[in-house]
């Protein structure tokens, strides 16, 4: 019998890589360095052009937030650091729009889930996703003329 996951959190991440990093290289890092096999860190990844790529079925746990993976859906945008690997919100407008739309979609699907940045979890010492998710959501107004 398959157990349905209870999604409490929609978690926003950055890949903490240069903006030109490929999904293939991120997957290789997870497999070879993190030793996660074929399980990704995120359910969805957002390319610089705003394309949303699903990496894992929502019914499965990804490795997004330690000790919370069973209750999270994880979305990341490619980027999040500058040339010196310092945190930087370098999302493109297309990524912002795609991220907003994916969050809306998932919060409608998983009623009552809370949207959080990775850094908002207790014990997380990283800057990921390199911006304050709750402030951004409260202030973001999608440009209706460029809506996808």
C-alpha positions in Angstrom: 0.0 0.0 0.0 1.4 3.4 -1.0 1.4 6.0 1.8 0.4 9.5 0.6 2.8 12.2 1.7 1.4 15.0 3.8 3.0 18.2 2.4 3.4 20.8 5.1 6.0 23.0 3.4 6.7 24.3 -0.1 10.4 25.1 0.1 12.2 27.6 -2.1 15.9 27.0 -2.8 18.7 28.2 -5.0 21.1 25.8 -6.5 24.0 27.8 -5.0 25.8 27.6 -8.3 26.7 30.0 -11.0 23.7 31.0 -13.1 25.1 29.1 -16.2 25.2 25.7 -14.4 23.5 22.8 -16.1 21.0 20.5 -14.5 23.2 17.6 -15.6 26.1 18.9 -13.6 23.9 19.5 -10.6 22.6 15.9 -10.8 26.2 14.6 -11.1 27.2 16.6 -8.0 24.3 15.0 -6.0 25.2 11.5 -7.2 29.0 11.6 -7.0 29.7 14.1 -4.2 26.6 13.9 -2.0 26.2 10.2 -2.7 22.4 10.5 -3.1 22.2 8.1 -6.0 19.5 9.2 -8.4 17.4 11.1 -5.8 17.6 14.8 -6.4 17.6 17.7 -4.0 14.5 19.3 -5.5 11.2 18.3 -7.1 11.4 21.2 -9.5 14.2 23.3 -10.9 13.8 26.6 -12.7 16.0 27.4 -15.6 17.2 30.9 -16.4 14.6 31.3 -19.2 11.8 30.4 -16.7 11.3 26.8 -17.9 10.3 24.6 -14.9 11.7 21.1 -15.1 10.3 18.4 -12.8 13.1 16.3 -11.4 11.1 14.0 -9.1 7.5 12.9 -8.6 5.8 14.9 -5.9 4.9 11.6 -4.2 8.5 10.9 -3.4 10.9 12.5 -0.9 13.8 14.6 -2.3 16.8 15.7 -0.3 15.8 19.3 0.1 15.7 20.0 3.9 17.4 17.7 6.3 15.0 16.1 8.8 11.9 17.5 6.9 12.2 15.8 3.5 9.0 13.7 4.1 6.9 16.8 4.5 8.4 19.1 1.8 8.1 19.9 -1.8 11.3 21.6 -3.0 11.7 24.1 -5.8 15.0 25.7 -6.8 16.1 28.3 -9.2 19.5 27.9 -11.0 21.8 30.4 -9.5 21.9 32.1 -6.1 25.6 33.0 -5.8 28.0 35.5 -7.3 31.4 34.7 -9.0 33.0 34.4 -5.5 30.3 31.9 -4.3 28.7 34.6 -2.0 24.9 34.6 -1.7 23.3 36.7 -4.4 19.7 36.9 -5.6 20.4 36.7 -9.3 17.0 35.3 -10.5 16.0 36.5 -13.9 12.5 38.0 -14.3 11.5 34.8 -16.1 12.6 32.7 -13.0 10.7 35.0 -10.7 7.6 34.7 -12.7 7.9 30.9 -13.0 8.7 30.5 -9.3 5.7 32.6 -8.4 3.4 30.5 -10.6 4.7 27.2 -9.3 4.2 28.4 -5.7 0.7 29.4 -6.5 0.0 26.1 -8.2 1.5 24.0 -5.4 -0.2 25.9 -2.5 -3.6 25.5 -4.3 -2.9 21.7 -4.6 -1.5 21.3 -1.1 -4.0 23.5 0.9 -2.6 24.7 4.2 1.1 24.2 3.2 3.5 27.0 4.2 5.9 28.5 1.8 9.4 28.9 3.2 12.9 29.5 2.2 15.4 26.8 3.0 17.2 29.2 5.4 13.9 29.7 7.3 14.2 26.2 8.9 15.7 25.9 12.4 19.3 24.8 12.3 19.9 25.8 8.7 23.1 27.9 8.5 23.1 28.7 4.8 21.6 31.7 2.9 19.6 29.6 0.5 17.7 30.8 -1.5 19.6 34.1 -1.2 16.5 36.2 -0.7 13.6 36.4 1.9 10.8 34.3 0.4 8.0 35.6 2.6 8.9 39.3 1.9 9.2 38.6 -1.8 5.9 36.9 -2.0 4.2 39.7 -0.1 5.7 42.3 -2.5 5.8 40.5 -5.9 3.4 41.6 -8.5 3.6 39.6 -11.7 3.5 41.7 -14.8 0.3 40.6 -16.4 1.5 41.7 -19.9 4.4 39.1 -19.7 2.4 36.3 -18.0 3.2 32.9 -19.5 
